C-alpha cells in the first residue's frame, strides 16, 4: 500500500499565496490515482482558525470513505491553552491520527508535545531548517514520534538536511518525509545512514505533483521490503499507537495575549546582539 503522508487540503483565509489561500484536491487525486497512491494524509492549508479548518478537513476525510487520514493542524501560539481540547476533538470526534505544526507560525511547544503523548499521536513538524530543535524534542519527549518534512527544509539547505540525517540516525523517535527534497543524494544518504524505517513518502500535495515525488522513492533502488516501509509501512507503524482516549490530560497554560507570545517566542537569551 502506498500512502502519501503529506498533503494540504481546503481553503485558507490569508490570501498571501497558495499556502494560505486554497489547496484544491481534484487534480491531486487524479494524479495520485494515476501514480498508484492508495491513501493520503490530509491537513489544512494555513488558516487563522484551525478549529474551523480541522473541522473542514474532517468532512473531507469522512467523504473519502477510508481513502484519507486526517492530521490536526495546530498553531502553538494562537492555540495556546486550547491545544489539548482541539486535539481531543480531532481524535475522538474526527478520527484523526496525527498533529501538524509549522515553524512559519510558531515553534512547537510542550503543550503540543504533551497532547501528542497523551493520545499516542505522531507529530509532523516543519522546522524550516531549525533542525537543532530535533535534539531537544527527542530527549524531552522520547515517547512521541516526530516526522520532519522535506528532510528538514523546503529551502534546499543541504547543511540543514545533512544535520537532520544525523538526528535521524541517532534518535529512535525522529523520522523524515521525502516531500520537496531536491538533493537526491541526500535522500539516499538518509536511507543509508538512518535506515529505511526512518523515512516516509510524502508529496506536499496538492502543490507538488504526487507522481513526481513518488518517482524519487522508486529511483532510490531500495529492496522490496525497504520500499514497502517508506511507501506506507512506516506511517502505519507510527499511527498504530494512536489512542482514542487520552491516558492523562496534561496541564494547559493559560493563554496570554498573542503579542506577548510572539515576543517571548522570538527572544533568544543567548543572542549576544541583544545586549544582555
C-alpha positions as CSV (number, residue, x, y, z in Angstrom):
1,X,0.0,0.0,0.0
2,X,1.3,3.4,-1.0
3,X,0.4,6.2,1.5
4,X,1.2,9.9,0.9
5,X,1.8,11.3,4.4
6,X,1.9,15.0,3.4
7,X,-1.0,16.8,1.6
8,X,-2.8,20.0,2.4
9,X,-6.5,20.4,1.8
10,X,-9.2,23.1,1.8
11,X,-9.3,26.8,1.9
12,X,-7.2,29.1,3.9
13,X,-8.1,32.7,4.7
14,X,-4.8,34.6,4.4
15,X,-4.7,35.3,0.6
16,X,-0.9,35.8,0.6
17,X,0.0,32.7,-1.5
18,X,-1.3,29.3,-2.4
19,X,-0.3,28.0,1.0
20,X,-2.9,30.1,2.8
21,X,-5.5,30.6,0.0
22,X,-6.6,27.3,-1.3
23,X,-5.4,23.7,-1.5
24,X,-7.7,22.1,-4.1
25,X,-7.7,18.3,-4.3
26,X,-9.4,17.4,-7.6
27,X,-6.2,17.3,-9.7
28,X,-4.2,15.9,-6.8
29,X,-6.5,12.9,-6.5
30,X,-6.4,12.2,-10.3
31,X,-2.6,12.4,-10.3
32,X,-2.3,10.3,-7.2
33,X,-4.6,7.6,-8.6
34,X,-2.6,7.6,-11.9
35,X,0.6,7.2,-9.9
36,X,-0.7,4.3,-7.8
37,X,-1.1,6.1,-4.5
38,X,-3.7,4.4,-2.4
39,X,-4.2,6.7,0.6
40,X,-3.4,10.2,1.6
41,X,-2.9,12.1,4.8
42,X,-4.7,15.5,4.8
43,X,-4.3,18.6,6.9
44,X,-5.4,22.1,6.4
45,X,-3.9,24.9,4.4
46,X,-2.6,27.8,6.6
47,X,-5.5,29.3,8.5
48,X,-6.3,31.8,11.3
49,X,-8.8,29.5,12.8
50,X,-7.6,25.9,13.0
51,X,-10.7,24.6,14.9
52,X,-12.7,25.5,11.8
53,X,-10.1,24.4,9.3
54,X,-9.7,21.0,11.0
55,X,-13.4,20.5,11.0
56,X,-13.5,21.1,7.2
57,X,-10.7,18.6,6.7
58,X,-12.6,16.1,8.9
59,X,-15.5,16.4,6.4
60,X,-13.2,15.7,3.5
61,X,-11.8,12.6,5.3
62,X,-15.3,11.4,6.0
63,X,-16.3,11.8,2.4
64,X,-13.2,9.9,1.3
65,X,-14.6,6.7,2.7
66,X,-11.3,5.4,4.0
67,X,-9.2,6.9,1.2
68,X,-7.7,9.6,3.5
69,X,-6.4,10.1,7.0
70,X,-6.5,13.4,8.9
71,X,-4.0,15.3,11.0
72,X,-5.0,18.2,13.2
73,X,-3.2,21.4,12.3
74,X,-2.2,23.4,15.4
75,X,-0.7,26.8,15.9
76,X,1.2,26.6,19.2
77,X,1.0,30.4,19.8
78,X,-2.6,31.3,18.8
79,X,-4.0,28.0,20.1
80,X,-2.1,28.1,23.4
81,X,-4.2,26.9,26.3
82,X,-6.6,25.1,23.9
83,X,-4.3,22.6,22.3
84,X,-5.5,19.5,24.3
85,X,-9.2,20.2,23.6
86,X,-8.5,20.8,19.9
87,X,-6.5,17.5,19.7
88,X,-9.1,15.6,21.7
89,X,-11.9,16.8,19.3
90,X,-9.7,15.8,16.4
91,X,-9.1,12.3,17.7
92,X,-12.3,11.4,19.4
93,X,-14.8,13.1,17.0
94,X,-12.9,13.2,13.7
95,X,-10.8,10.1,14.0
96,X,-7.6,12.0,13.2
97,X,-4.3,10.2,13.7
98,X,-1.7,12.9,14.0
99,X,-0.8,16.6,14.6
100,X,0.7,19.1,12.1
101,X,2.7,22.1,13.3
102,X,4.6,24.6,11.1
103,X,7.5,26.8,12.3
104,X,6.3,29.5,10.0
105,X,3.6,30.2,12.6
106,X,5.3,29.4,15.8
107,X,7.8,27.0,17.3
108,X,6.5,23.8,18.7
109,X,5.7,23.8,22.5
110,X,5.4,21.4,25.4
111,X,1.7,21.8,25.2
112,X,1.6,20.3,21.7
113,X,4.1,17.5,22.6
114,X,2.2,16.5,25.7
115,X,-1.1,16.4,23.8
116,X,0.5,14.2,21.3
117,X,1.9,12.0,24.0
118,X,-1.4,11.7,25.8
119,X,-3.1,10.4,22.6
120,X,-0.1,8.5,21.1
121,X,-0.1,10.7,18.0
122,X,2.8,11.3,15.7
123,X,3.7,15.0,15.1
124,X,4.6,16.2,11.6
125,X,6.6,19.4,12.5
126,X,8.1,21.6,9.7
127,X,11.1,23.0,11.4
128,X,12.0,25.3,8.4
129,X,15.7,24.4,8.8
130,X,15.8,24.7,12.6
131,X,16.9,21.1,12.9
132,X,18.7,21.6,16.2
133,X,15.1,21.5,17.7
134,X,15.1,17.8,17.0
135,X,17.7,17.2,19.7
136,X,15.5,18.8,22.3
137,X,12.3,17.1,21.1
138,X,14.0,13.7,21.0
139,X,15.3,14.0,24.5
140,X,12.4,15.7,26.2
141,X,9.7,13.5,24.5
142,X,11.1,10.1,23.6
143,X,7.6,8.6,23.5
144,X,6.4,11.0,20.8
145,X,7.2,10.1,17.2
146,X,8.2,13.1,15.1
147,X,8.1,13.4,11.3
148,X,10.3,16.2,10.0
149,X,9.1,17.0,6.4
150,X,11.3,18.0,3.5
151,X,14.3,16.3,5.2
152,X,14.4,19.3,7.4
153,X,14.0,22.2,5.0
154,X,11.9,23.1,1.9
155,X,14.6,25.7,1.1
156,X,17.0,23.1,-0.2
157,X,19.6,23.9,2.5
158,X,22.0,21.0,2.3
159,X,23.6,21.9,5.6
160,X,20.3,21.6,7.4
161,X,19.4,18.4,5.6
162,X,22.8,16.8,6.5
163,X,22.3,17.8,10.1
164,X,18.8,16.2,10.1
165,X,20.2,12.9,8.8
166,X,22.4,12.8,11.9
167,X,19.4,13.2,14.2
168,X,17.5,10.5,12.2
169,X,20.4,8.1,12.8
170,X,20.8,8.9,16.5
171,X,17.2,9.3,17.8
172,X,14.7,6.4,17.5
173,X,11.7,8.8,17.5
174,X,12.9,11.0,14.7
175,X,11.7,10.5,11.1
176,X,11.6,12.5,7.9
177,X,9.4,12.7,4.8
178,X,10.6,12.9,1.2
179,X,8.4,15.8,0.1
180,X,10.1,18.5,-1.9
181,X,13.6,17.1,-1.4
182,X,15.7,18.3,-4.4
183,X,19.1,16.8,-3.5
184,X,18.5,13.2,-4.4
185,X,21.8,12.0,-2.9
186,X,20.9,13.4,0.5
187,X,17.7,11.4,0.4
188,X,19.7,8.3,-0.5
189,X,22.1,9.1,2.3
190,X,19.2,9.4,4.8
191,X,18.1,5.9,4.0
192,X,21.6,4.5,4.0
193,X,22.6,6.1,7.4
194,X,19.4,6.1,9.3
195,X,17.6,3.2,7.7
196,X,14.5,2.8,5.5
197,X,12.4,2.6,8.7
198,X,13.1,6.3,9.4
199,X,11.8,7.7,6.0
200,X,8.2,8.3,4.9
201,X,6.9,9.1,1.4
202,X,5.2,12.5,1.2
203,X,4.4,14.7,-1.7
204,X,3.4,18.2,-0.2
205,X,0.4,18.0,-2.4
206,X,-1.6,19.4,-4.0
207,X,1.1,21.9,-5.0
208,X,3.8,19.3,-5.8
209,X,2.9,16.5,-8.2
210,X,2.5,13.3,-6.2
211,X,3.7,11.1,-9.1
212,X,6.9,13.1,-9.4
213,X,7.5,12.9,-5.7
214,X,6.8,9.2,-5.7
215,X,9.2,8.5,-8.5
216,X,12.1,9.8,-6.3
217,X,11.4,7.0,-3.9
218,X,11.2,4.5,-6.8
219,X,14.6,5.6,-8.0
220,X,16.4,5.0,-4.7
221,X,17.0,1.4,-5.6
222,X,15.6,0.1,-2.4
223,X,14.8,-3.6,-1.7
224,X,11.2,-4.5,-1.9
225,X,11.0,-4.6,1.9
226,X,12.7,-1.2,2.3
227,X,10.4,0.4,-0.3
228,X,7.3,-1.0,1.4
229,X,8.4,0.7,4.6
230,X,9.0,4.1,3.0
231,X,5.8,4.0,0.9
232,X,3.4,3.1,3.7
233,X,4.6,0.7,6.3
234,X,6.4,3.3,8.4
235,X,3.3,5.5,8.5
236,X,1.1,2.6,9.5
237,X,3.5,1.7,12.3
238,X,3.6,5.3,13.6
239,X,-0.2,5.6,13.9
240,X,-0.6,2.1,15.4
241,X,-0.1,3.6,18.8
242,X,-2.9,6.2,18.5
243,X,-5.3,6.1,21.4
244,X,-8.9,7.3,21.1
245,X,-8.9,8.3,24.7
246,X,-6.1,10.2,26.4
247,X,-4.1,8.4,29.0
248,X,-3.9,11.6,31.0
249,X,-4.8,15.3,30.5
250,X,-1.7,17.5,30.7
251,X,-2.0,20.8,32.4
252,X,-2.6,23.6,29.8
253,X,-1.1,27.0,30.3
254,X,-3.3,30.0,30.5
255,X,-3.3,31.8,27.2
256,X,-1.5,35.1,27.3
257,X,-2.1,38.0,24.9
258,X,-0.8,37.0,21.4
259,X,1.6,39.9,21.3
260,X,3.3,38.5,24.4
261,X,3.5,35.0,22.9
262,X,5.2,36.3,19.8
263,X,7.7,38.5,21.7
264,X,8.6,35.6,24.0
265,X,8.8,33.1,21.2
266,X,11.2,35.3,19.2
267,X,13.6,36.0,22.1
268,X,16.9,34.1,22.4
269,X,18.6,34.5,25.8
270,X,22.0,33.6,24.2
271,X,21.7,36.2,21.4
272,X,24.6,38.5,22.3
273,X,23.4,41.0,19.7
274,X,20.6,41.8,22.1
275,X,23.0,43.4,24.5
276,X,22.4,41.1,27.6
